[in-house]
Amino acid sequence: MDLKLDHHSEDRLTIVEVEGEIDVYTAPRLRELLIDLVNKGNFHLLVNMEKVDFLDSTGLGVLVGGLKRVRAHDGSLELVCTQERILKIFRITGLTKVFGIYASVEEAKEAHGSDK
């Protein structure tokens, strides 16, 4: 399976739509997109993972790397994910304490708006 990436901005939040598998072969594309967005001044990212079928350690590393990049600019990288098999990976690795994880884009936007 391939990886489809798209992004758009709403207010000060950049929403990254991810679909497919994030693995050792496809993760570099996500990494490049996150780096490009940060380089262009997008420091508040929301990665929608609702259509992600698979996530491996390489993909986790890309997300953590993206988080470090935005935090260097007092930014945020949060996730939308309700799939149990993906959430389990975040729980096992302890990354639920690192990332804000929301059930929907709307929920994340509301939370983002209320803390700014």
Residue, then its C-alpha position, 0 to 999 in steps of 0.5 A: m500500500d502507498l502513502k497519500l499525504d495532503h495538508h491544508s491550513e485552518d486558522r493557525l493550525t495546519i492539518v496533515e491528512v495521512e492515508g495508507e501505511i507509514d513504514v520504513y519505505t514511506a515514512p521519509r515522505l512524511r518526514e519531508l512534508l513535516i520538515d517543509l511545513v515547519n520551514k515555511g513557518n507552520f508550527h502548529l500541526l495536526v496529523n490526521m491518522e484516521k486512514v492510516d492502516f499501519l504504523d511502524s517504529t520508523g513512522l513513530g520516529v518521524l512523528v517524534g522528530g516532527l514534534k521536536r521541530v515544532r517545539a523548537h518554535d514553541g509549536s505543537l504536533e498533535l494527532v487524530c486517531t481512534q483506531e485501537r491497533i494504532l493507539k496501542i502502539f502509542r500506549i505501549t511506547g508511552l507516547t500518549k504522554v507526549f502527543g495530544i491525541y484526539a478522536s476527531v479533527e473538530e475535537a482537536k481544533e476546539a482544544h487548540g483554540s481553547d488553549k491559545 
